[in-house]
């Protein structure tokens, strides 16, 4: 299985490769780990692998289905997020997902659902998800993305394969991403226009959606660290809010150049006057 875009986590890569060579990939995975560990990268790779038409080395990244998943345009891949930024997926959303899952795939042999922040769902939503994991159609695949897999009900965990990720140690890609996240966080905290412009130009470089998601995760961690160290708290809170907006936009396939411009414009917008 071609998982080279995921930095580190060799044990997880080998686990998935063995599954693909043997009984095949599972219908449900919990992908967990801290920010920057590659959760979104792996979820995207699995979605591609489920729909890839190549006979070997899945996902190939070149076939039509792989390219559609990469661009966020595949009709058989759905990303489920809460009804608003910071809000968890609701029981009503899970029920809607259940109804949709019984509609057969449009193009591929599988339908893939990525559930963001699955660990933040409340008990009723998780129990509704449990019923779907137990009774859902054979072609449906569920990828539960979680920061903390321990927050999921044991009954849900027992119906899924668990893929626990850790941030890459010293991989070159991971190091470059970490350095850029630190550079952006520093520029945002100091509100230095030239410094932020230069760092944003790096952000606007050639990055796919998975890399952007991982970078934005790392940037939020860096900004939180800056706030803890006594930076301009008001500016840093705004920066964190901006990063969260950018993460939502990245999921909708907004490109890196647009995101970098959005970041620069947002941080220099005057603060609203207080009454």
Backbone as CSV, one residue per row, in Angstrom:
resi,resn,N_x,N_y,N_z,CA_x,CA_y,CA_z,C_x,C_y,C_z
1,UNK,0.860,-1.195,0.000,0.000,0.000,0.000,0.887,1.233,0.000
2,UNK,0.553,2.210,-0.820,1.386,3.394,-0.968,0.980,4.465,0.043
3,UNK,1.702,4.533,1.153,1.423,5.510,2.211,2.621,6.431,2.434
4,UNK,3.377,6.671,1.386,4.621,7.430,1.524,4.384,8.885,1.926
5,UNK,3.188,9.433,1.668,2.922,10.823,2.053,2.781,10.986,3.562
6,UNK,2.533,9.897,4.272,2.442,9.953,5.731,3.845,9.816,6.307
7,UNK,4.311,10.842,6.985,5.666,10.834,7.535,5.697,10.033,8.834
8,UNK,6.708,9.168,8.959,6.834,8.360,10.180,5.732,7.326,10.273
9,UNK,5.386,6.954,11.518,4.291,6.011,11.789,4.416,4.717,10.983
10,UNK,5.612,4.157,10.994,5.884,2.960,10.205,5.039,1.771,10.639
11,UNK,4.759,1.689,11.938,3.957,0.560,12.428,2.555,0.594,11.828
12,UNK,1.948,1.778,11.775,0.608,1.910,11.200,0.640,1.606,9.707
13,UNK,1.662,2.097,9.023,1.785,1.823,7.583,1.872,0.324,7.314
14,UNK,2.679,-0.371,8.113,2.834,-1.812,7.923,1.536,-2.542,8.240
15,UNK,0.843,-2.098,9.281,-0.441,-2.698,9.651,-1.434,-2.609,8.489
16,UNK,-1.539,-1.441,7.875,-2.478,-1.259,6.774,-2.047,-2.027,5.522
17,UNK,-0.749,-2.044,5.268,-0.253,-2.774,4.098,-0.529,-4.260,4.229
18,UNK,-0.336,-4.814,5.439,-0.616,-6.230,5.668,-2.105,-6.513,5.493
19,UNK,-2.949,-5.608,5.989,-4.390,-5.796,5.838,-4.780,-5.820,4.362
20,UNK,-4.237,-4.873,3.598,-4.599,-4.798,2.177,-4.161,-6.060,1.439
21,UNK,-2.976,-6.557,1.800,-2.485,-7.772,1.134,-3.267,-9.007,1.554
22,UNK,-3.828,-8.975,2.762,-4.541,-10.133,3.287,-6.040,-10.027,3.121
23,UNK,-6.736,-9.788,4.204,-8.206,-9.774,4.185,-8.802,-8.527,3.562
24,UNK,-7.981,-7.514,3.313,-8.500,-6.260,2.766,-8.714,-5.227,3.856
25,UNK,-8.896,-3.977,3.444,-9.072,-2.882,4.397,-10.422,-2.984,5.096
26,UNK,-10.465,-2.473,6.314,-11.671,-2.544,7.139,-12.727,-1.545,6.667
27,UNK,-13.946,-1.713,7.186,-15.032,-0.784,6.866,-15.062,0.384,7.830
28,UNK,-14.247,0.338,8.901,-14.291,1.411,9.901,-12.935,1.537,10.600
29,UNK,-12.433,2.768,10.641,-11.172,3.052,11.332,-11.346,4.278,12.235
30,UNK,-10.709,4.226,13.397,-10.537,5.412,14.229,-9.109,5.879,14.005
31,UNK,-8.952,7.069,13.459,-7.624,7.636,13.198,-7.387,8.709,14.252
32,UNK,-6.501,8.435,15.195,-6.318,9.338,16.326,-4.870,9.794,16.447
33,UNK,-4.691,10.889,17.164,-3.347,11.405,17.391,-3.389,12.903,17.615
34,UNK,-2.304,13.471,18.128,-2.260,14.914,18.370,-2.146,15.707,17.078
35,UNK,-2.278,17.028,17.195,-2.120,17.896,16.024,-0.743,17.670,15.405
36,UNK,-0.705,17.624,14.085,0.560,17.436,13.386,0.989,15.995,13.213
37,UNK,0.159,15.051,13.651,0.548,13.640,13.555,0.191,13.030,12.196
38,UNK,-0.613,13.735,11.401,-0.940,13.231,10.065,-2.297,12.573,9.953
39,UNK,-3.221,12.881,10.864,-4.543,12.245,10.831,-5.260,12.495,9.503
40,UNK,-5.252,13.755,9.056,-5.966,14.082,7.816,-5.256,13.512,6.590
41,UNK,-3.941,13.462,6.642,-3.188,12.867,5.542,-3.573,11.397,5.391
42,UNK,-3.595,10.669,6.519,-3.925,9.249,6.456,-5.376,9.028,6.039
43,UNK,-6.289,9.845,6.562,-7.700,9.692,6.185,-7.872,9.878,4.685
44,UNK,-7.185,10.869,4.129,-7.286,11.118,2.694,-6.685,9.971,1.884
45,UNK,-5.554,9.435,2.360,-4.926,8.305,1.669,-5.828,7.073,1.689
46,UNK,-6.471,6.831,2.818,-7.379,5.680,2.900,-8.589,5.876,1.977
47,UNK,-9.116,7.102,1.932,-10.242,7.362,1.042,-9.840,7.092,-0.409
48,UNK,-8.651,7.540,-0.777,-8.167,7.276,-2.137,-8.007,5.774,-2.366
49,UNK,-7.394,5.095,-1.393,-7.135,3.655,-1.549,-8.429,2.871,-1.732
50,UNK,-9.503,3.289,-1.045,-10.785,2.595,-1.161,-11.387,2.720,-2.559
51,UNK,-11.018,3.797,-3.275,-11.648,4.088,-4.560,-10.697,3.992,-5.744
52,UNK,-9.399,3.825,-5.465,-8.376,3.778,-6.515,-8.633,2.615,-7.473
53,UNK,-8.428,2.865,-8.752,-8.654,1.821,-9.763,-7.353,1.146,-10.207
54,UNK,-6.217,1.539,-9.628,-4.952,0.896,-9.976,-4.941,-0.536,-9.447
55,UNK,-4.237,-1.426,-10.128,-4.170,-2.820,-9.700,-3.075,-3.068,-8.679
56,UNK,-2.219,-2.079,-8.452,-1.148,-2.233,-7.462,-0.743,-0.858,-6.944
57,UNK,-0.126,-0.850,-5.770,0.360,0.392,-5.195,-0.727,1.404,-4.892
58,UNK,-1.853,0.930,-4.398,-2.930,1.848,-4.057,-2.607,2.628,-2.779
59,UNK,-2.980,3.915,-2.714,-3.555,4.704,-3.796,-2.465,5.171,-4.759
60,UNK,-2.769,5.140,-6.045,-1.751,5.497,-7.040,-1.582,7.001,-7.158
61,UNK,-2.637,7.769,-6.838,-2.570,9.222,-6.935,-2.716,9.748,-8.345
62,UNK,-2.854,8.848,-9.325,-2.896,9.273,-10.727,-4.218,8.974,-11.422
63,UNK,-4.924,7.963,-10.957,-6.178,7.592,-11.624,-7.251,8.660,-11.372
64,UNK,-8.339,8.557,-12.126,-9.419,9.523,-11.984,-9.970,9.629,-10.571
65,UNK,-10.316,8.500,-9.923,-10.835,8.579,-8.555,-9.849,9.220,-7.569
66,UNK,-8.564,8.881,-7.670,-7.571,9.480,-6.774,-7.521,10.990,-6.948
67,UNK,-7.547,11.429,-8.195,-7.477,12.874,-8.458,-8.738,13.579,-7.960
68,UNK,-9.877,12.920,-8.091,-11.124,13.526,-7.602,-11.124,13.649,-6.079
69,UNK,-10.632,12.635,-5.397,-10.554,12.697,-3.935,-9.610,13.832,-3.530
70,UNK,-8.470,13.934,-4.208,-7.484,14.971,-3.902,-8.090,16.365,-4.032
71,UNK,-8.944,16.558,-5.048,-9.544,17.870,-5.291,-10.823,18.094,-4.493
72,UNK,-11.230,17.091,-3.708,-12.454,17.220,-2.930,-13.706,17.154,-3.784
73,UNK,-13.630,16.433,-4.913,-14.736,16.410,-5.871,-15.351,15.027,-6.071
74,UNK,-14.904,14.021,-5.333,-15.430,12.678,-5.583,-16.816,12.548,-4.957
75,UNK,-17.822,12.140,-5.738,-19.186,12.064,-5.205,-19.400,10.979,-4.157
76,UNK,-18.449,10.045,-4.033,-18.602,8.964,-3.055,-17.782,9.195,-1.791
77,UNK,-17.242,10.410,-1.618,-16.498,10.762,-0.402,-17.184,11.954,0.253
78,UNK,-17.554,11.804,1.510,-18.230,12.877,2.254,-17.444,13.206,3.512
79,UNK,-17.254,14.497,3.768,-16.603,14.953,5.000,-17.687,15.503,5.909
80,UNK,-17.819,14.911,7.080,-18.865,15.304,8.033,-18.231,16.120,9.151
81,UNK,-18.677,17.359,9.298,-18.204,18.215,10.390,-19.406,18.676,11.201
82,UNK,-19.156,19.303,12.341,-20.244,19.821,13.152,-21.019,20.912,12.425
83,UNK,-22.185,21.279,12.922,-23.025,22.280,12.249,-22.415,23.670,12.214
84,UNK,-21.402,23.931,13.049,-20.698,25.220,13.067,-19.301,24.982,13.587
85,UNK,-18.401,25.925,13.331,-17.016,25.785,13.772,-16.965,25.559,15.281
86,UNK,-16.265,24.518,15.690,-16.124,24.216,17.108,-17.260,23.401,17.691
87,UNK,-18.315,23.159,16.907,-19.455,22.375,17.375,-19.294,20.917,16.951
88,UNK,-19.625,19.971,17.836,-19.480,18.550,17.473,-20.572,18.077,16.529
89,UNK,-20.293,16.969,15.869,-21.289,16.324,15.014,-22.483,15.908,15.872
90,UNK,-23.691,16.153,15.391,-24.895,15.891,16.179,-25.527,14.551,15.825
91,UNK,-26.436,14.114,16.673,-27.143,12.863,16.426,-27.983,12.962,15.157
92,UNK,-28.536,14.154,14.876,-29.320,14.323,13.650,-28.438,14.183,12.419
93,UNK,-27.207,14.678,12.494,-26.283,14.523,11.367,-25.939,13.051,11.143
94,UNK,-25.781,12.311,12.237,-25.476,10.880,12.098,-26.665,10.156,11.471
95,UNK,-27.865,10.537,11.838,-29.052,9.909,11.244,-29.151,10.225,9.751
96,UNK,-28.808,11.460,9.379,-28.793,11.824,7.958,-27.727,11.025,7.218
97,UNK,-26.572,10.868,7.856,-25.486,10.065,7.285,-25.957,8.632,7.072
98,UNK,-26.670,8.113,8.040,-27.176,6.731,7.936,-28.078,6.575,6.716
99,UNK,-28.996,7.535,6.538,-29.903,7.462,5.390,-29.115,7.539,4.081
100,UNK,-28.110,8.411,4.044,-27.313,8.566,2.828,-26.506,7.305,2.523
101,UNK,-26.047,6.631,3.568,-25.193,5.460,3.357,-25.924,4.326,2.636
102,UNK,-27.247,4.312,2.708,-28.002,3.251,2.043,-28.302,3.567,0.583
103,UNK,-27.868,4.752,0.133,-27.927,5.064,-1.296,-26.636,4.557,-1.912
104,UNK,-26.715,3.728,-2.899,-25.526,3.081,-3.444,-24.538,4.095,-4.012
105,UNK,-23.246,3.726,-4.080,-22.227,4.650,-4.585,-22.544,5.157,-5.985
106,UNK,-22.103,6.374,-6.257,-22.332,6.987,-7.569,-21.387,6.435,-8.627
107,UNK,-20.097,6.313,-8.266,-19.090,5.939,-9.259,-18.261,4.724,-8.856
108,UNK,-17.859,4.664,-7.609,-16.963,3.599,-7.165,-17.693,2.419,-6.566
109,UNK,-16.905,1.543,-5.957,-17.483,0.382,-5.288,-17.732,0.661,-3.805
110,UNK,-17.191,1.784,-3.303,-17.351,2.110,-1.881,-17.874,3.532,-1.731
111,UNK,-18.471,3.817,-0.577,-18.785,5.184,-0.168,-17.989,5.437,1.103
112,UNK,-17.281,6.540,1.151,-16.375,6.816,2.268,-16.844,8.062,3.010
113,UNK,-16.942,7.954,4.336,-17.359,9.065,5.183,-16.234,9.398,6.167
114,UNK,-15.769,10.656,6.151,-14.755,11.124,7.089,-15.455,11.964,8.146
115,UNK,-15.387,11.543,9.397,-16.062,12.251,10.480,-15.036,13.025,11.295
116,UNK,-15.064,14.354,11.179,-14.122,15.213,11.887,-14.511,15.327,13.368
117,UNK,-13.512,15.289,14.239,-13.778,15.467,15.668,-14.728,14.433,16.221
118,UNK,-14.570,13.188,15.791,-15.491,12.131,16.222,-15.489,11.952,17.731
119,UNK,-14.349,12.233,18.363,-14.260,12.066,19.821,-15.058,13.113,20.589
120,UNK,-15.517,14.155,19.907,-16.292,15.208,20.581,-17.795,14.965,20.499
121,UNK,-18.199,13.927,19.766,-19.631,13.623,19.697,-20.157,13.214,21.063
122,UNK,-21.406,13.604,21.381,-21.971,13.190,22.661,-22.449,11.737,22.585
123,UNK,-22.903,11.205,23.707,-23.279,9.788,23.777,-24.392,9.421,22.799
124,UNK,-25.473,10.223,22.673,-26.516,9.854,21.695,-25.980,9.777,20.263
125,UNK,-25.120,10.722,19.893,-24.556,10.701,18.532,-23.656,9.481,18.345
126,UNK,-22.865,9.161,19.361,-21.988,7.993,19.254,-22.795,6.699,19.199
127,UNK,-23.879,6.651,19.954,-24.712,5.440,19.923,-25.401,5.281,18.564
128,UNK,-25.789,6.401,17.952,-26.362,6.336,16.608,-25.301,5.871,15.615
129,UNK,-24.069,6.312,15.840,-22.954,5.879,14.989,-22.678,4.393,15.192
130,UNK,-22.806,3.930,16.421,-22.585,2.520,16.722,-23.537,1.639,15.921
131,UNK,-24.792,2.041,15.852,-25.771,1.262,15.099,-25.396,1.197,13.623
132,UNK,-24.861,2.301,13.112,-24.451,2.341,11.714,-23.229,1.463,11.474
133,UNK,-22.289,1.473,12.421,-21.097,0.620,12.298,-21.473,-0.858,12.309
134,UNK,-22.521,-1.193,13.079,-22.934,-2.592,13.195,-23.796,-3.053,12.020
135,UNK,-24.640,-2.147,11.500,-25.667,-2.567,10.547,-25.566,-1.883,9.189
136,UNK,-24.559,-1.044,8.998,-24.447,-0.302,7.749,-24.187,-1.201,6.556
137,UNK,-24.421,-0.691,5.344,-24.208,-1.495,4.129,-22.737,-1.851,3.962
138,UNK,-22.464,-2.940,3.288,-21.100,-3.465,3.159,-20.176,-2.525,2.395
139,UNK,-20.732,-1.712,1.516,-19.882,-0.826,0.719,-19.518,0.477,1.445
140,UNK,-20.106,0.731,2.610,-19.860,1.987,3.327,-18.612,1.876,4.209
141,UNK,-17.792,2.931,4.182,-16.555,2.990,4.971,-16.611,4.237,5.851
142,UNK,-16.237,4.075,7.122,-16.306,5.188,8.073,-14.920,5.434,8.670
143,UNK,-14.432,6.658,8.509,-13.134,7.056,9.043,-13.378,8.098,10.123
144,UNK,-13.219,7.697,11.375,-13.479,8.582,12.514,-12.171,9.261,12.920
145,UNK,-12.083,10.566,12.721,-10.869,11.314,13.024,-11.001,11.886,14.427
146,UNK,-10.039,11.565,15.293,-10.159,11.917,16.710,-8.830,12.386,17.282
147,UNK,-8.893,13.443,18.081,-7.699,13.862,18.796,-7.427,12.933,19.967
148,UNK,-8.497,12.428,20.569,-8.380,11.555,21.744,-9.312,10.364,21.580
149,UNK,-8.758,9.220,21.192,-9.616,8.051,20.964,-10.262,7.555,22.248
150,UNK,-9.672,7.916,23.406,-10.238,7.496,24.679,-11.571,8.142,24.989
151,UNK,-11.902,9.230,24.270,-13.182,9.902,24.498,-14.324,9.218,23.757
152,UNK,-13.999,8.249,22.908,-15.041,7.504,22.208,-15.543,6.350,23.071
153,UNK,-16.819,6.034,22.958,-17.378,4.925,23.726,-16.649,3.628,23.375
154,UNK,-16.462,2.787,24.362,-15.770,1.519,24.129,-16.514,0.671,23.112
155,UNK,-17.836,0.778,23.116,-18.620,0.010,22.152,-18.329,0.462,20.719
156,UNK,-18.096,1.766,20.533,-17.733,2.281,19.204,-16.326,1.815,18.843
157,UNK,-15.417,1.936,19.793,-14.021,1.550,19.530,-13.904,0.075,19.164
158,UNK,-14.739,-0.749,19.794,-14.638,-2.183,19.551,-15.115,-2.570,18.149
159,UNK,-15.868,-1.670,17.491,-16.347,-1.960,16.135,-15.437,-1.377,15.050
160,UNK,-14.350,-0.761,15.466,-13.452,-0.110,14.505,-12.024,-0.622,14.672
161,UNK,-11.246,-0.515,13.613,-9.794,-0.692,13.707,-9.219,0.632,14.215
162,UNK,-8.287,0.571,15.152,-7.715,1.802,15.695,-6.330,2.054,15.109
163,UNK,-6.132,3.263,14.594,-4.858,3.685,14.024,-4.383,4.895,14.821
164,UNK,-3.516,4.660,15.791,-3.017,5.732,16.660,-1.722,6.292,16.074
165,UNK,-1.736,7.562,15.729,-0.585,8.201,15.096,0.201,9.040,16.102
166,UNK,1.474,9.190,15.827,2.338,10.062,16.624,3.031,11.026,15.676
167,UNK,3.331,12.250,16.131,4.047,13.191,15.261,5.366,12.599,14.808
168,UNK,5.710,12.839,13.545,6.963,12.306,13.010,8.142,12.857,13.789
169,UNK,9.153,12.007,13.962,10.318,12.414,14.740,11.127,13.483,14.061
170,UNK,11.939,13.092,13.094,12.809,14.064,12.460,12.775,13.968,10.943
171,UNK,11.620,13.555,10.445,11.491,13.474,8.996,11.676,14.847,8.371
172,UNK,12.250,14.918,7.173,12.526,16.206,6.542,11.251,16.997,6.321
173,UNK,10.192,16.347,5.798,8.948,17.056,5.545,8.354,17.595,6.831
174,UNK,8.375,16.757,7.889,7.826,17.174,9.171,8.610,18.344,9.735
175,UNK,9.937,18.310,9.599,10.761,19.394,10.107,10.487,20.692,9.379
176,UNK,10.365,20.636,8.046,10.058,21.831,7.266,8.717,22.413,7.680
177,UNK,7.739,21.537,7.875,6.406,21.983,8.257,6.424,22.619,9.635
178,UNK,7.142,22.012,10.577,7.245,22.551,11.921,7.913,23.920,11.919
179,UNK,8.967,24.069,11.125,9.662,25.352,11.041,8.758,26.430,10.465
180,UNK,7.978,26.074,9.429,7.074,27.054,8.835,5.975,27.441,9.818
181,UNK,5.452,26.469,10.572,4.429,26.764,11.577,4.979,27.726,12.630
182,UNK,6.228,27.506,13.071,6.847,28.407,14.050,7.059,29.800,13.470
183,UNK,7.476,29.847,12.194,7.727,31.135,11.538,6.419,31.927,11.406
184,UNK,5.357,31.238,10.986,4.060,31.901,10.850,3.526,32.368,12.208
185,UNK,3.658,31.519,13.227,3.176,31.880,14.563,3.918,33.102,15.094
186,UNK,5.233,33.137,14.887,6.011,34.291,15.341,5.599,35.567,14.639
187,UNK,5.407,35.472,13.313,5.014,36.651,12.545,3.623,37.132,12.950
188,UNK,2.713,36.195,13.194,1.360,36.558,13.616,1.362,37.198,14.999
189,UNK,2.147,36.662,15.910,2.167,37.193,17.277,2.783,38.589,17.329
190,UNK,3.742,38.859,16.424,4.400,40.180,16.401,3.727,41.143,15.435
191,UNK,2.849,40.613,14.577,2.152,41.425,13.577,3.126,42.208,12.721
192,UNK,4.231,41.552,12.335,5.215,42.164,11.450,4.820,41.870,10.007
193,UNK,4.449,42.925,9.267,3.877,42.725,7.936,4.831,42.018,6.978
194,UNK,6.091,42.497,6.899,7.034,41.902,5.962,7.331,40.453,6.341
195,UNK,7.532,40.198,7.625,7.818,38.848,8.104,6.654,37.904,7.788
196,UNK,5.424,38.387,8.031,4.251,37.565,7.768,4.074,37.345,6.273
197,UNK,4.342,38.370,5.479,4.223,38.234,4.028,5.178,37.159,3.506
198,UNK,6.432,37.187,3.978,7.416,36.207,3.521,7.023,34.787,3.930
199,UNK,6.551,34.630,5.176,6.133,33.302,5.634,4.895,32.829,4.870
200,UNK,3.995,33.768,4.561,2.782,33.410,3.836,3.086,32.961,2.415
201,UNK,4.160,33.514,1.844,4.556,33.085,0.507,4.960,31.607,0.513
202,UNK,5.572,31.172,1.625,5.905,29.747,1.749,4.632,28.917,1.882
203,UNK,3.667,29.444,2.637,2.383,28.752,2.773,1.695,28.624,1.424
204,UNK,1.846,29.644,0.587,1.179,29.645,-0.712,1.852,28.731,-1.729
205,UNK,2.966,28.109,-1.340,3.671,27.202,-2.243,2.851,25.968,-2.561
206,UNK,3.427,25.052,-3.272,2.690,23.858,-3.721,2.446,22.916,-2.543
207,UNK,1.215,22.931,-2.026,0.852,22.062,-0.905,-0.501,21.447,-1.204
208,UNK,-0.606,20.140,-1.003,-1.914,19.525,-1.195,-2.771,19.708,0.051
209,UNK,-4.015,19.275,-0.026,-4.956,19.538,1.064,-4.533,18.887,2.371
210,UNK,-3.946,17.681,2.288,-3.515,17.002,3.511,-2.385,17.771,4.196
211,UNK,-1.426,18.252,3.390,-0.314,19.012,3.958,-0.809,20.305,4.595
212,UNK,-1.772,20.962,3.935,-2.327,22.199,4.493,-3.010,21.945,5.831
213,UNK,-3.800,20.882,5.898,-4.498,20.568,7.150,-3.508,20.306,8.276
214,UNK,-2.459,19.530,7.981,-1.462,19.233,9.003,-0.702,20.493,9.415
215,UNK,-0.385,21.362,8.442,0.324,22.606,8.758,-0.536,23.509,9.630
216,UNK,-1.820,23.625,9.309,-2.711,24.472,10.107,-2.893,23.913,11.510
217,UNK,-2.920,22.586,11.640,-2.959,21.976,12.978,-1.727,22.387,13.776
218,UNK,-0.548,22.285,13.136,0.705,22.634,13.807,0.756,24.119,14.147
219,UNK,0.215,24.970,13.266,0.210,26.410,13.517,-0.642,26.754,14.725
220,UNK,-1.790,26.098,14.865,-2.635,26.366,16.038,-1.911,25.988,17.332
221,UNK,-1.180,24.870,17.309,-0.409,24.462,18.486,0.639,25.518,18.823
222,UNK,1.344,26.027,17.798,2.381,27.042,18.019,1.786,28.341,18.576
223,UNK,0.635,28.747,18.054,-0.011,29.970,18.536,-0.453,29.827,19.992
224,UNK,-0.957,28.654,20.329,-1.352,28.397,21.723,-0.137,28.483,22.647
225,UNK,1.002,27.966,22.176,2.240,28.036,22.955,2.682,29.492,23.133
226,UNK,2.549,30.301,22.083,2.907,31.725,22.174,2.049,32.428,23.221
227,UNK,0.751,32.104,23.247,-0.148,32.714,24.228,0.250,32.325,25.642
228,UNK,0.645,31.071,25.818,1.057,30.600,27.142,2.338,31.282,27.608
229,UNK,3.156,31.731,26.660,4.418,32.385,26.990,4.269,33.885,27.204
230,UNK,3.032,34.393,27.155,2.788,35.784,27.484,2.759,36.736,26.310
231,UNK,2.434,36.258,25.112,2.337,37.148,23.961,1.082,38.002,24.027
232,UNK,0.861,38.797,22.970,-0.331,39.638,22.881,-1.548,38.726,22.781
233,UNK,-2.238,38.515,23.893,-3.289,37.507,23.956,-4.433,37.816,23.000
234,UNK,-4.790,39.093,22.888,-5.905,39.459,22.019,-5.576,39.124,20.558
235,UNK,-4.370,39.462,20.137,-3.970,39.178,18.762,-3.866,37.678,18.517
236,UNK,-3.341,36.950,19.512,-3.165,35.514,19.345,-4.506,34.784,19.287
237,UNK,-5.473,35.253,20.064,-6.815,34.660,20.005,-7.403,34.869,18.617
238,UNK,-7.208,36.094,18.078,-7.678,36.343,16.718,-6.980,35.420,15.730
239,UNK,-5.673,35.239,15.901,-4.912,34.389,14.990,-5.428,32.944,15.037
240,UNK,-5.708,32.435,16.236,-6.232,31.066,16.371,-7.584,30.951,15.671
241,UNK,-8.442,31.970,15.852,-9.751,31.955,15.179,-9.569,31.944,13.659
242,UNK,-8.593,32.710,13.174,-8.323,32.742,11.735,-7.871,31.381,11.231
243,UNK,-6.981,30.749,11.990,-6.471,29.438,11.582,-7.616,28.429,11.505
244,UNK,-8.541,28.501,12.437,-9.682,27.579,12.409,-10.572,27.842,11.199
245,UNK,-10.744,29.130,10.850,-11.503,29.450,9.638,-10.795,28.903,8.402
246,UNK,-9.476,29.057,8.373,-8.700,28.564,7.238,-8.782,27.046,7.127
247,UNK,-8.787,26.349,8.268,-8.881,24.895,8.240,-10.212,24.455,7.619
248,UNK,-11.288,25.155,7.994,-12.591,24.833,7.403,-12.584,25.102,5.907
249,UNK,-11.954,26.215,5.506,-11.887,26.550,4.083,-11.050,25.530,3.322
250,UNK,-9.970,25.056,3.945,-9.104,24.066,3.278,-9.873,22.788,2.998
251,UNK,-10.789,22.423,3.885,-11.596,21.221,3.667,-12.512,21.382,2.459
252,UNK,-12.830,22.651,2.135,-13.686,22.926,0.979,-12.868,23.178,-0.275
253,UNK,-11.577,22.840,-0.176,-10.681,22.900,-1.337,-10.273,24.322,-1.733
254,UNK,-10.321,25.283,-0.795,-9.766,26.607,-1.046,-8.254,26.447,-1.146
255,UNK,-7.629,27.057,-2.154,-6.209,26.783,-2.376,-5.308,27.551,-1.419
256,UNK,-4.034,27.153,-1.376,-3.083,27.710,-0.412,-2.851,29.198,-0.625
257,UNK,-2.843,29.650,-1.887,-2.651,31.068,-2.154,-3.771,31.911,-1.558
258,UNK,-4.998,31.455,-1.704,-6.135,32.171,-1.124,-6.060,32.173,0.402
259,UNK,-5.642,31.042,0.972,-5.544,30.951,2.430,-4.494,31.911,2.971
260,UNK,-3.349,32.023,2.289,-2.294,32.906,2.767,-2.754,34.365,2.734
261,UNK,-3.471,34.758,1.662,-4.001,36.117,1.585,-5.025,36.382,2.666
262,UNK,-5.875,35.393,2.925,-6.897,35.480,3.965,-6.235,35.690,5.332
263,UNK,-5.161,34.955,5.585,-4.458,35.047,6.860,-3.879,36.446,7.054
264,UNK,-3.201,36.971,6.027,-2.590,38.302,6.133,-3.649,39.386,6.326
265,UNK,-4.706,39.315,5.535,-5.747,40.336,5.626,-6.446,40.291,6.984
266,UNK,-6.699,39.081,7.460,-7.450,38.937,8.706,-6.717,39.453,9.916
267,UNK,-5.416,39.218,9.985,-4.681,39.598,11.194,-4.484,41.101,11.290
268,UNK,-4.534,41.805,10.130,-4.329,43.246,10.155,-5.632,44.037,10.087
269,UNK,-6.777,43.360,10.132,-8.055,44.047,10.218,-8.145,44.708,11.591
270,UNK,-8.538,45.995,11.664,-8.588,46.662,12.964,-9.499,45.929,13.949
271,UNK,-9.088,45.899,15.214,-9.912,45.300,16.250,-11.162,46.151,16.441
272,UNK,-12.311,45.517,16.655,-13.534,46.304,16.895,-13.433,47.077,18.193
273,UNK,-14.002,48.282,18.188,-14.001,49.093,19.403,-14.920,48.482,20.444
274,UNK,-14.471,48.546,21.694,-15.305,48.038,22.789,-16.183,49.144,23.330
275,UNK,-17.407,48.766,23.792,-18.310,49.762,24.382,-17.766,50.207,25.732
